[in-house]
Amino acid sequence: MEYLNIISELVIGYILLFIMAKLLGKTQITQITPFDFISAIVLGELIGNAFYDKETGLPEIFLAVTVWGILIYFTEYITQKFKRTRKMLEGEPSIVIKKGKIVYEELKKNHLDLNQLQHLLRSKDVFSISECEYAILETDGTISALKKPAYAIPSNKDLGVPINTVELPVTLIIDGEVIWDNLKSIGWDDTKLMNEIKNYGARSIEDVLYAEWKKGEALHVQTY
C-alpha cells in the first residue's frame, strides 16, 4: 500500500505540474523573471515535500498546487491587463551601457559587476566594451547589445545586395521517421520522398538520420 500510495502521488503530481505549465504558458522558461523563478521553485517544493510527508495525501497535494497555480496565474493576468503593475512585479530593463559609456549606477542597482557584464556581452559576440554603443539588461537577466557602427555587421541593404524572400526549412525525416504533417505541407508523398532520398544512397527511410527541405534548394539529407 505504501508503494502504491507513492506511485499515485507521483502520477497526480506529474499531471498537476504538467497542467500548470500549460496554463501558465512559456514565460516560466523563455522569459523567466526573478518572481517566475521563485514561483517555479516553490511549486516544485510543494510537490517534492509532499512525497516525504506521510501526513500529506492527494487532497493536500491537489489543494496546494491548485492554490499556488491560481496565485501565479492571477499575477500573470494582472501584469497583462495593468501596465502599471509590470514594473513592480516583473521589473524593467536597465541601460547598462549608453553611448559607449558604462552606466555604473545601473550596474550597482542590478548587482552586476564588470566581469559579469563582460561575460554577458561576449555571449552577444561583443568581446570588447569599446565596441558597444548600447547594452540593455533585460528583466530575465540576459543582455541585448547594439554595436557601434564601425563594428556592426553590414546588412544586405547596406551592401546593396538584392533582398530575397526568406523561407523556413521544413524537416521531413528525423531519426529514420517521416514527419508526415510536414511532408504533406510541401505537397509531397512517400513515393516522392523515397525517390529523392535514393539519390543520396539511402535504400529506405530508416537509413536517413535527417532530411530537410527548403524551397528553391536541393533536399538536404544525412544518412546514418
LINKA-V661649 format. One record per backbone hydrogen bond with DSSP energy under -1.0 kcal/mol. CO is the residue of the C=O (numbers start at 0). NH is the residue of the N-H. E is the energy in kcal/mol with one decimal. If there is no record, write none. Layout:
# LINKA-V661649
{{CO;NH;E} {CO;NH;E}}
This chain:
# LINKA-V661649
{{0;4;-2.2} {1;5;-2.1} {2;6;-2.5} {3;7;-2.3} {4;8;-2.3} {5;9;-2.4} {6;10;-2.5} {7;11;-2.6} {8;12;-2.7} {9;13;-2.6} {10;14;-2.4} {11;15;-2.6} {12;16;-2.5} {13;17;-2.3} {14;18;-2.5} {15;19;-2.5} {16;20;-2.4} {17;21;-1.9} {18;22;-2.5} {19;23;-2.5} {25;28;-1.5} {25;29;-2.6} {32;36;-2.7} {33;37;-2.2} {34;38;-2.6} {35;39;-2.3} {36;40;-1.9} {37;41;-2.6} {38;42;-2.3} {39;43;-2.0} {40;44;-2.5} {41;45;-2.4} {42;46;-1.4} {43;47;-2.9} {44;48;-2.9} {46;50;-1.0} {52;55;-1.5} {56;60;-2.0} {57;61;-2.8} {58;62;-2.5} {59;63;-2.7} {60;64;-2.5} {61;65;-2.2} {62;66;-2.7} {63;67;-2.3} {64;68;-2.6} {65;69;-2.4} {66;70;-2.2} {67;71;-2.2} {68;72;-2.7} {69;73;-2.8} {70;74;-2.0} {71;75;-2.5} {72;76;-2.3} {73;77;-2.2} {74;78;-2.1} {75;79;-1.5} {76;80;-2.0} {77;81;-2.9} {81;84;-1.2} {82;85;-1.4} {84;88;-2.5} {85;89;-2.7} {85;90;-1.1} {93;136;-3.4} {95;102;-2.9} {96;134;-1.9} {97;100;-1.7} {100;97;-2.9} {101;103;-1.3} {102;106;-1.5} {103;107;-2.3} {104;108;-2.1} {105;109;-1.7} {106;111;-2.9} {107;110;-1.3} {112;116;-2.1} {113;117;-2.6} {114;118;-2.1} {115;119;-2.4} {116;120;-2.3} {117;121;-2.4} {118;122;-1.4} {120;123;-1.4} {120;125;-2.3} {121;124;-1.8} {127;130;-1.8} {128;131;-1.5} {130;147;-3.0} {132;99;-2.4} {133;145;-3.1} {134;95;-2.1} {134;96;-1.6} {135;143;-2.6} {136;93;-2.3} {137;140;-1.7} {141;137;-2.8} {143;135;-3.0} {145;132;-2.5} {145;133;-1.9} {147;150;-2.0} {147;151;-1.1} {154;158;-1.9} {155;160;-2.3} {169;212;-3.2} {171;178;-2.8} {172;210;-2.0} {173;176;-1.3} {176;173;-2.3} {177;179;-1.1} {178;182;-2.0} {179;183;-2.5} {180;184;-1.7} {182;187;-2.1} {183;186;-1.4} {188;192;-2.2} {189;193;-2.4} {190;194;-2.2} {191;195;-1.7} {192;196;-2.4} {193;197;-1.8} {196;199;-1.5} {196;201;-1.7} {197;200;-1.7} {203;206;-1.2} {204;207;-1.9} {206;223;-2.0} {207;175;-1.4} {208;174;-2.6} {209;221;-2.8} {210;171;-2.7} {210;172;-1.5} {211;219;-2.9} {212;169;-3.5} {213;216;-2.2} {219;211;-2.8} {221;208;-2.1} {221;209;-2.1}}
